[in-house]
Amino acid sequence: MRERLWFELNHPQKRMRAIGRFCHTADQLLIPQTIYIKESKLSVAEISRVVCTFVPAKSSCYVLSYYSDLDACDMPLTEALNQCIGLGMPSIVILDAKNVVVETEQSFGPSVKYILHIDSPHFPFDF
């Protein structure tokens, strides 16, 4: 299932469906050892504080998002988090090969946010 998701995320015409499916089944698709934080009440400031311990604040990120204006864009970390997180729509902010922020689609209450971090060879996708 992960391989199929990876394939669809890499094809623009299939990306939106893949992002939605991923964000609805993130608990099943993510490798538990990569989940650094899973919380629905995380603010952008809290996420930024945590991820800046792993990557520089001025880092560039790659964004996959339901928002077509943001999808497949490179942007600074702060801008990516401010524009993608907390809006209730699925977004994946790839900080680097070891750090990712995921926001699921909002259904009941706030959407779930994941901060993924690895120090091992296990990761949900091959970069």
PADOMI-970063 format. One record per residue: residue in three letters; x, y, z of N, C-alpha, C, CB in turn. Coordinates in steps of 0.2 Angstrom, whole numbers, padded with zeros to 4 digits. Atoms other than C-alpha are relative to their C-alpha. Glycine has a CB too. Layout:
N
NODE, ALA, X, Y, Z, X, Y, Z, X, Y, Z, X, Y, Z
...
END
This chain:
127
NODE, MET, 0004, -0006, 0000, 0000, 0000, 0000, 0004, 0006, 0000, -0005, 0000, 0006
NODE, ARG, -0005, -0006, 0000, 0015, 0012, 0004, 0002, 0001, -0007, 0005, -0001, 0005
NODE, GLU, -0003, -0001, 0006, 0022, 0009, -0013, -0005, 0003, -0005, 0002, -0007, -0003
NODE, ARG, 0006, -0003, 0004, 0005, 0013, -0022, 0000, 0007, 0002, -0006, -0004, 0001
NODE, LEU, 0001, -0007, -0002, 0004, 0029, -0012, 0006, 0004, -0002, 0000, 0000, 0008
NODE, TRP, -0006, -0004, 0002, 0022, 0034, -0016, -0001, 0001, -0008, 0006, -0004, 0001
NODE, PHE, 0001, -0001, 0007, 0018, 0031, -0035, -0005, 0005, -0001, -0002, -0007, -0003
NODE, GLU, 0005, -0006, 0001, 0002, 0042, -0034, 0003, 0007, 0002, -0006, -0002, 0004
NODE, LEU, -0003, -0007, -0003, 0011, 0056, -0024, 0005, 0003, -0006, 0003, -0001, 0006
NODE, ASN, -0005, -0003, 0005, 0024, 0057, -0038, -0004, 0001, -0007, 0005, -0005, -0001
NODE, HIS, 0004, -0001, 0006, 0010, 0059, -0052, -0005, 0005, 0001, -0003, -0006, -0003
NODE, PRO, 0004, -0006, -0002, 0002, 0076, -0052, -0008, -0001, -0001, 0002, 0006, -0004
NODE, GLN, 0007, 0001, 0001, -0015, 0070, -0059, -0003, -0005, 0005, -0001, -0003, -0007
NODE, LYS, 0002, 0004, -0005, -0016, 0057, -0045, 0001, 0002, 0007, 0003, -0007, -0001
NODE, ARG, -0003, -0002, -0006, -0008, 0067, -0031, -0006, 0002, 0005, 0004, 0006, -0001
NODE, MET, 0005, -0003, -0005, -0024, 0075, -0023, -0004, -0006, 0003, -0005, 0004, -0004
NODE, ARG, 0004, 0006, -0003, -0033, 0058, -0021, 0005, -0004, 0005, -0002, -0005, -0006
NODE, ALA, -0005, 0004, -0004, -0017, 0050, -0014, 0001, 0004, 0007, 0007, 0000, -0003
NODE, ILE, -0001, -0004, -0007, -0015, 0065, -0001, -0006, -0001, 0004, 0001, 0007, -0002
NODE, GLY, 0006, 0002, -0004, -0033, 0062, 0004, 0000, -0006, 0003, -0006, 0001, -0004
NODE, ARG, 0000, 0007, -0003, -0031, 0044, 0006, 0005, -0001, 0005, 0001, -0005, -0006
NODE, PHE, -0005, 0001, -0005, -0015, 0045, 0015, -0002, 0004, 0007, 0007, 0004, -0003
NODE, CYS, 0002, -0003, -0006, -0022, 0058, 0027, -0005, -0003, 0004, -0001, 0007, -0001
NODE, HIS, 0006, 0004, -0003, -0037, 0047, 0031, 0003, -0006, 0003, -0006, -0001, -0005
NODE, THR, -0003, 0006, -0002, -0026, 0032, 0034, 0007, 0000, 0003, -0001, -0005, -0005
NODE, ALA, -0007, -0001, -0002, -0010, 0039, 0041, 0002, -0005, 0005, 0001, 0008, 0003
NODE, ASP, -0002, 0005, -0006, -0010, 0028, 0057, 0001, -0006, -0003, -0006, 0000, 0005
NODE, GLN, -0002, 0006, 0003, -0010, 0013, 0046, 0006, 0000, -0005, -0006, -0003, -0004
NODE, LEU, -0006, 0000, 0005, 0003, 0019, 0033, 0006, 0002, 0003, -0002, 0005, -0005
NODE, LEU, -0006, -0002, -0002, 0015, 0027, 0044, 0004, -0005, 0005, -0001, 0007, 0005
NODE, ILE, -0004, 0004, -0005, 0029, 0017, 0053, 0000, 0003, 0007, 0007, -0002, -0003
NODE, PRO, 0000, -0003, -0006, 0026, 0020, 0071, 0006, 0003, 0003, -0003, -0006, 0005
NODE, GLN, -0006, -0002, -0002, 0044, 0022, 0075, 0002, 0007, -0003, 0006, -0005, -0001
NODE, THR, -0001, -0007, 0003, 0044, 0038, 0064, -0004, 0005, 0003, -0001, -0001, -0007
NODE, ILE, 0005, -0005, -0002, 0030, 0046, 0073, 0004, 0003, 0007, -0007, -0002, 0002
NODE, TYR, -0003, -0003, -0006, 0039, 0059, 0085, -0005, 0003, 0004, 0005, 0006, -0003
NODE, ILE, 0006, -0003, -0003, 0023, 0068, 0089, -0006, -0001, -0004, 0001, 0008, 0002
NODE, LYS, 0006, 0000, 0004, 0005, 0065, 0085, -0005, 0003, 0005, -0003, -0008, -0001
NODE, GLU, 0004, -0004, -0004, -0007, 0078, 0092, -0005, 0004, -0004, 0004, 0004, 0005
NODE, SER, 0005, -0004, 0004, -0023, 0087, 0086, 0001, 0007, 0002, -0007, -0003, 0001
NODE, LYS, 0000, -0007, -0003, -0020, 0103, 0097, 0007, 0003, -0001, -0002, -0001, 0007
NODE, LEU, -0006, -0003, 0001, -0003, 0107, 0091, -0001, 0007, -0005, 0005, -0004, -0004
NODE, SER, 0000, -0006, 0004, -0001, 0125, 0085, 0006, 0001, -0005, 0000, 0007, 0005
NODE, VAL, -0006, -0001, 0004, 0010, 0131, 0071, 0006, 0002, 0004, -0002, 0006, -0005
NODE, ALA, -0005, -0002, -0004, 0021, 0139, 0084, 0004, -0006, 0003, -0002, 0006, 0005
NODE, GLU, -0003, 0006, -0003, 0023, 0123, 0093, 0003, -0005, -0005, -0005, -0004, 0004
NODE, ILE, -0003, 0004, 0006, 0026, 0113, 0077, 0007, 0003, -0002, -0004, -0001, -0006
NODE, SER, -0006, -0003, 0002, 0039, 0126, 0072, 0006, -0001, 0005, -0001, 0007, -0001
NODE, ARG, -0005, 0001, -0006, 0048, 0125, 0089, 0003, -0007, 0000, -0003, 0002, 0007
NODE, VAL, -0002, 0007, 0000, 0049, 0106, 0088, 0005, -0001, -0006, -0006, -0005, 0000
NODE, VAL, -0004, 0002, 0006, 0055, 0105, 0070, 0006, 0004, -0001, -0004, 0001, -0006
NODE, CYS, -0006, -0004, 0000, 0068, 0119, 0072, 0005, -0003, 0004, -0002, 0007, 0002
NODE, THR, -0005, 0004, -0004, 0077, 0107, 0084, 0003, -0005, -0005, -0003, -0004, 0006
NODE, PHE, -0003, 0005, 0004, 0080, 0095, 0069, 0002, 0004, -0007, -0006, -0005, -0002
NODE, VAL, -0002, -0004, 0006, 0081, 0108, 0054, 0001, 0007, 0001, -0005, -0002, -0006
NODE, PRO, -0001, -0007, -0001, 0087, 0126, 0053, -0007, 0003, -0002, 0005, 0003, -0004
NODE, ALA, 0006, -0003, 0001, 0072, 0138, 0053, 0000, 0003, -0007, -0001, 0006, 0005
NODE, LYS, 0000, -0003, 0007, 0078, 0146, 0036, 0000, -0006, -0005, 0006, 0004, 0000
NODE, SER, -0001, 0005, 0005, 0077, 0129, 0028, -0006, 0000, -0005, -0001, -0007, 0003
NODE, SER, 0005, 0000, 0005, 0067, 0126, 0012, -0004, -0007, 0001, 0003, 0001, -0007
NODE, CYS, 0004, 0006, -0001, 0053, 0113, 0012, -0004, -0001, -0007, -0006, 0001, 0006
NODE, TYR, 0004, 0002, 0005, 0043, 0104, -0001, -0007, -0002, 0002, 0003, -0006, -0004
NODE, VAL, 0007, 0000, -0003, 0024, 0105, 0001, -0004, -0005, -0005, -0003, 0006, 0001
NODE, LEU, 0005, 0004, 0004, 0011, 0092, -0005, -0007, 0002, 0004, 0001, -0008, 0000
NODE, SER, 0006, -0002, -0004, -0006, 0099, -0001, -0007, 0000, -0005, 0001, 0007, 0002
NODE, TYR, 0007, 0000, 0004, -0025, 0099, -0006, -0001, 0007, -0003, -0006, -0001, 0005
NODE, TYR, 0000, -0007, 0003, -0022, 0118, -0009, 0004, 0000, -0006, 0002, 0005, 0006
NODE, SER, -0003, 0000, 0006, -0018, 0119, -0027, 0005, 0005, -0001, -0005, 0000, -0006
NODE, ASP, -0005, -0005, 0000, -0009, 0135, -0024, 0007, -0002, 0003, -0002, 0007, 0003
NODE, LEU, -0006, 0002, -0004, 0003, 0127, -0012, 0003, -0007, -0002, -0002, -0001, 0007
NODE, ASP, -0002, 0007, 0002, 0004, 0109, -0020, 0007, 0000, -0004, -0005, -0004, -0003
NODE, ALA, -0006, 0001, 0003, 0021, 0104, -0026, 0005, 0007, -0001, -0001, -0002, -0007
NODE, CYS, -0004, -0006, -0001, 0030, 0120, -0020, 0005, -0001, 0004, -0005, 0006, 0002
NODE, ASP, -0005, -0001, -0005, 0046, 0124, -0012, -0001, 0006, 0003, 0007, -0001, -0004
NODE, MET, 0001, -0007, -0003, 0045, 0137, 0001, 0004, 0000, 0007, -0007, 0002, 0001
NODE, PRO, -0004, 0000, -0006, 0054, 0142, 0017, -0005, -0003, 0005, 0001, 0008, 0002
NODE, LEU, 0004, 0004, -0006, 0049, 0132, 0033, -0005, 0004, 0003, 0005, -0002, 0005
NODE, THR, 0005, -0004, -0004, 0040, 0146, 0042, -0006, 0001, -0005, 0003, 0007, 0002
NODE, GLU, 0005, -0002, 0004, 0030, 0151, 0027, -0004, -0007, -0002, 0002, 0002, -0007
NODE, ALA, 0004, 0007, 0001, 0025, 0132, 0023, -0004, -0002, 0006, 0005, -0005, -0001
NODE, LEU, 0004, 0002, -0006, 0020, 0129, 0041, -0006, 0005, 0001, 0004, 0000, 0006
NODE, ASN, 0005, -0005, -0001, 0010, 0145, 0042, -0006, 0000, -0006, 0002, 0007, -0001
NODE, GLN, 0005, 0001, 0005, 0001, 0142, 0025, -0004, -0006, 0000, 0003, 0002, -0006
NODE, CYS, 0003, 0006, 0000, -0002, 0124, 0027, -0003, -0003, 0006, 0005, -0005, -0003
NODE, ILE, 0002, 0004, -0006, -0005, 0119, 0045, -0005, 0004, 0004, 0006, -0001, 0005
NODE, GLY, 0006, -0003, -0004, -0021, 0123, 0055, -0006, 0002, -0004, 0003, 0006, 0003
NODE, LEU, 0005, -0002, 0005, -0032, 0125, 0040, -0005, -0005, -0001, 0002, 0003, -0006
NODE, GLY, 0004, 0006, 0000, -0040, 0108, 0042, 0000, -0004, -0007, -0007, 0003, 0001
NODE, MET, 0000, 0004, 0006, -0036, 0102, 0025, 0007, -0004, -0001, 0000, 0004, -0007
NODE, PRO, -0006, 0004, 0000, -0023, 0088, 0021, 0006, 0003, -0003, -0001, -0007, -0003
NODE, SER, -0006, -0003, 0003, -0005, 0094, 0019, 0006, -0004, 0003, 0001, 0007, 0002
NODE, ILE, -0006, 0003, -0001, 0012, 0086, 0019, 0006, 0005, -0001, 0001, -0007, -0004
NODE, VAL, -0006, -0005, 0001, 0027, 0097, 0022, 0006, -0004, 0001, 0000, 0006, 0005
NODE, ILE, -0006, 0004, 0000, 0043, 0088, 0018, 0006, 0005, 0002, 0002, -0004, -0006
NODE, LEU, -0005, -0005, -0002, 0057, 0097, 0028, 0007, -0003, -0003, 0001, 0000, 0008
NODE, ASP, -0006, 0003, 0002, 0071, 0085, 0023, -0001, -0008, -0001, 0007, 0002, 0004
NODE, ALA, 0001, 0007, 0000, 0074, 0066, 0021, -0002, -0003, 0006, 0006, -0003, -0003
NODE, LYS, 0001, 0003, -0006, 0072, 0063, 0039, -0006, 0004, 0004, 0006, 0000, 0004
NODE, ASN, 0005, -0004, -0003, 0058, 0076, 0044, -0006, 0002, -0004, 0004, 0006, 0004
NODE, VAL, 0006, -0002, 0003, 0040, 0078, 0039, -0005, 0002, 0005, -0002, -0006, -0005
NODE, VAL, 0006, -0002, -0003, 0025, 0087, 0045, -0006, -0002, -0004, 0000, 0008, 0002
NODE, VAL, 0006, 0002, 0003, 0008, 0080, 0041, -0006, 0002, 0004, -0001, -0008, -0001
NODE, GLU, 0006, -0002, -0003, -0009, 0087, 0044, -0005, -0004, -0004, -0001, 0008, 0000
NODE, THR, 0005, 0004, 0003, -0024, 0076, 0041, -0006, 0005, -0001, -0002, -0006, 0005
NODE, GLU, 0006, -0004, 0001, -0041, 0082, 0035, -0004, 0000, 0006, -0004, -0003, -0006
NODE, GLN, 0004, -0001, -0006, -0052, 0089, 0049, -0007, -0003, -0001, -0001, 0008, 0001
NODE, SER, 0006, 0003, 0000, -0067, 0079, 0052, -0004, 0001, 0007, 0000, -0008, -0001
NODE, PHE, 0003, -0002, -0007, -0072, 0080, 0071, 0006, 0004, 0004, -0002, -0007, 0004
NODE, GLY, -0005, -0004, -0004, -0063, 0093, 0081, 0006, 0002, -0005, 0002, -0003, 0006
NODE, PRO, -0005, -0002, 0004, -0046, 0099, 0075, 0003, -0006, -0003, 0006, 0003, 0005
NODE, SER, -0003, 0005, 0004, -0036, 0089, 0062, 0006, -0003, 0004, 0002, 0002, -0007
NODE, VAL, -0006, 0003, -0003, -0022, 0077, 0068, 0006, 0003, -0003, -0001, -0007, 0001
NODE, LYS, -0006, -0001, 0002, -0005, 0083, 0066, 0006, -0005, 0002, 0002, 0008, 0002
NODE, TYR, -0005, 0005, -0002, 0010, 0072, 0065, 0007, 0004, -0002, 0000, -0006, -0005
NODE, ILE, -0007, -0002, 0002, 0029, 0077, 0066, 0003, -0007, 0000, 0003, 0005, 0006
NODE, LEU, -0004, 0006, 0001, 0039, 0063, 0059, 0007, 0001, 0000, -0002, -0004, -0007
NODE, HIS, -0007, -0001, -0001, 0057, 0061, 0063, 0003, -0007, 0000, 0002, 0005, 0006
NODE, ILE, -0003, 0006, 0000, 0069, 0047, 0060, 0008, 0001, 0002, -0001, -0004, -0006
NODE, ASP, -0008, 0001, -0001, 0087, 0042, 0066, 0002, -0007, -0002, 0001, 0002, 0008
NODE, SER, -0002, 0007, 0002, 0086, 0025, 0059, -0002, -0001, -0008, -0004, -0005, 0004
NODE, PRO, 0001, 0001, 0007, 0084, 0018, 0041, -0007, -0001, -0001, 0004, -0006, -0002
NODE, HIS, 0007, 0000, 0001, 0065, 0016, 0044, -0003, 0006, -0002, -0004, -0004, 0006
NODE, PHE, 0003, -0006, 0002, 0055, 0029, 0035, -0006, -0002, -0005, 0004, 0005, -0004
NODE, PRO, 0006, 0002, 0004, 0037, 0029, 0027, 0001, 0000, -0008, -0005, 0004, 0001
NODE, PHE, -0002, 0000, 0007, 0045, 0033, 0010, 0007, 0000, -0002, -0004, 0007, -0003
NODE, ASP, -0007, 0000, 0002, 0061, 0031, 0000, 0001, 0007, -0003, 0001, -0006, -0005
NODE, PHE, -0002, -0007, 0003, 0069, 0048, -0004, 0007, -0001, -0004, 0001, 0006, 0005
END
